[in-house]
Amino acid sequence: MREYGAELGMTSRHIDEGLRVISAIILHTGRDLEELTGEDIFHRRAVARRDRGEAYVGTHPAWDLLRGIGVIDSKDTLKDALRHGQRPTAELVDAYNLQSTPVRNMLVRYLEERRPGVDYGTFRGLVSELAGVFRADIEAHHPGIDTCACPRTWSTGGRNG
């Protein structure tokens, strides 16, 4: 990524700032680099704007670096991607490539009900937390679970009773 940043003409400082944002996203989501999405950048930006009133330094370089190595599949800059306006709920959820169709459909229905009550940045953050952090984590650690019901062994600490 450093080489790609240098090819773009980014300064070492901008590359470092972008890498810090990427590292924070990886630590927050628990996902590998190649599993990150543009929604992760949008969410991180929304959290910073909510908490600090401005995006984290390095958000734009992080987007450019991830886009440059093919993690984010977009020809747009972050500024252009943010201009595209609000995207449909299903499209936002589908960005996380959930394996369970029934759970994916349930999340879309639930989020559609919540959407009118929150601003778009908060909504994208909610999608990220539910689909990208919570459900993706369940699917990563317990492949094949096709329901929202937790197996009985989860609540008993692994005991059957």
N, C-alpha and C positions, 0 to 999 in steps of 0.2 A: 504494500500500500504506500510505503514511503516513496518508492520509485515512481509509482503512478502519480502521486501528489507532486513530485518534482517535475514530472513531464507536463503536468497541467500548469506549472509555474507557481505552485503554492509555496509559500515560505515554510521553513522548518517549524516556525511557531504555529502556523495554521494547520500543518499536518499533525503536530502534537496535539493541538486542541481538538481536531477531528477524531484522532485516535482515543483521546480521553472520553469523548462523548460515546464513541462506539464501545469502549470498554465498560462504561457505566451501563449502557443498554444490555450488554451481555451479562453483566453481574446482576442486573435487575430482573431480567427475563429468565436467566439460566439456560438460554439457548446458545448454540454454537454460532459462529460468525456467519456461516452460509445459510443459516435459518432465519436471519434477520430480514425484516421487510421495511418498506417505506413507512408503513404504519407505525413501526417502532420509533422512527425519527419524528413523525407527527406527534406521537404520544409524548415523547420526551420533551419536545418543544412546547406542547400544551401544558405539561406539568410545570415547566420552568416559567412559562408566562403566567400561569395561575399563582404560583408560589412567589415569584420574584418580579413579575411584571414585564419580563423580557426573556427571550430564549437564551439558553446556555451558549456561551462563547464556544464555537466549534461545531454548532449544529449544521451549518451550511457545508463546511469542509467534510464533516462526517458523511453527509449525503453524497457529496462528490466522490469521496473515496469508495464508498460502498457501491455506488453506481459504476465507477471505473473498473472495479474488479468483478462486476457482474452479479453482485448480491442483490442490488436493486435493479430491476428490469425496467428502466425508464430512460428516455432520451431527454427528459425535462430536468432543468435545474430545480432545486428545492423551491425557489421563488415561483417558478412556473407551475410546479406541482401543487403548490398551495393556492394558486389562482383558479384551479379547475373547479372549485366550488364543492358543494356537498355531494358525497357519493352515496349511492343506495346502501342500505343496511346490509343486504346480502353480499354485496361486493366487498364491503369492509370486513365482514366475517370470513369470506372466502379467501381473503389475503393470507389467512393463517393455515390454510390447507388442512383443516380438521378431517380426520379419517371417518368419524362417525356421522353419517348422514342424518339419522334421527336427532342427535344432539345438536348438530349444525342447524337443523331446521327449528328446533326448540329455541336455540339462542337467537336466531333471526326473529322469531315471533316475539320473544320476550323483549329484545332490544327495540323492535318496532313500537311496542307499547310504551317503553321508557323514553323514546326519542323526543316526543313533543315537549317533555318536561325539562329538558336540559339544553344548554347551548351546544353547538357542534363540536367544539374542542373537548368539552366534558364528555360528550357522547363518544367521540373517537377514543378517548381514554378508557371509557367503560368497555367498549368493544375490545380494546387491547388487553385489559385486565381479565375479562371473562374468556375470550377466545384465545388470545395470544399467551397469556400467562397461566391462568387456571386450567382451562381445558387442554391446551397443548401439553402442559406438564403431566396431566393425568394420562394422556395418550402416549407420552414418551416413556413413562414409568410403568404403565399397565396397558400395553397394546391389546387391542381387541375388545376393550370395554365399550359397549355400544349403547350405554344407558347413562342416565344421571344418578341412578341409585348406586350407592357405594356397596361393595361386597361386605357381607356381615363381618368378615375377618378384619376389616379396616377399623371398625369401631370397637373391637375386642382386643386390639393389640396383637392380632394373629391367632388368638385362641378361638376355638369353635364353640362358643357358648356364652 
